[in-house]
Amino acid sequence: MAARLVDIIPRQQFMVAIQAVVGGDVLARENLKALRKDVTQKLKSGGDMQRRRKLLEQQAEGKKRLRMVGNIALPRETFIKVYKR
């Protein structure tokens, strides 16, 4: 069920954990990958490796912050697809 939900739920700005829980026990867990912007695109021909690492670390820090406070909105079609089968 969790694996099917990963395919149905649209990707979000941050990583989302999907768990199948029954009576407090986690039966299955899947991660929904985060959308990522190519922050190194503006660096010319590879650019400075330190600058590249800094940009990627800044992006990772922002995603971490989003994961703490972020909420996701599921479209109506998602629920319809889950209950169809």
HUTABEL-V709108 format. One record per backbone hydrogen bond with DSSP energy under -0.5 kcal/mol. NH is the residue of the N-H (numbers start at 1). CO is the residue of the C=O. E is the energy in kcal/mol with one decimal. If there is no record, write none. Layout:
nh->NH co->CO e->E
nh->NH co->CO e->E
This chain:
nh->5 co->1 e->-2.1
nh->6 co->2 e->-1.6
nh->7 co->3 e->-1.1
nh->8 co->4 e->-1.4
nh->9 co->5 e->-3.0
nh->12 co->33 e->-0.6
nh->16 co->32 e->-1.9
nh->18 co->30 e->-3.5
nh->19 co->17 e->-0.5
nh->20 co->28 e->-2.9
nh->21 co->19 e->-0.7
nh->22 co->25 e->-2.4
nh->25 co->22 e->-1.9
nh->27 co->20 e->-3.3
nh->27 co->25 e->-0.7
nh->28 co->20 e->-1.1
nh->30 co->18 e->-2.8
nh->32 co->16 e->-3.5
nh->33 co->31 e->-0.6
nh->35 co->12 e->-2.6
nh->39 co->37 e->-1.7
nh->41 co->38 e->-1.2
nh->43 co->40 e->-1.0
nh->46 co->43 e->-0.7
nh->47 co->44 e->-1.5
nh->52 co->48 e->-2.3
nh->53 co->49 e->-2.5
nh->54 co->50 e->-2.3
nh->55 co->51 e->-2.3
nh->56 co->52 e->-2.2
nh->57 co->53 e->-2.4
nh->58 co->54 e->-2.3
nh->59 co->55 e->-2.0
nh->60 co->56 e->-2.2
nh->61 co->57 e->-2.3
nh->62 co->58 e->-2.1
nh->63 co->59 e->-2.3
nh->64 co->60 e->-2.0
nh->65 co->61 e->-2.1
nh->66 co->62 e->-2.4
nh->67 co->63 e->-2.1
nh->68 co->64 e->-1.2
nh->69 co->65 e->-1.4
nh->70 co->66 e->-3.1
nh->74 co->72 e->-0.5
nh->78 co->75 e->-1.0
nh->79 co->75 e->-0.8
nh->80 co->76 e->-1.7
nh->81 co->77 e->-2.5
nh->82 co->78 e->-1.9
nh->83 co->79 e->-2.1
nh->84 co->80 e->-1.4
nh->85 co->81 e->-0.8
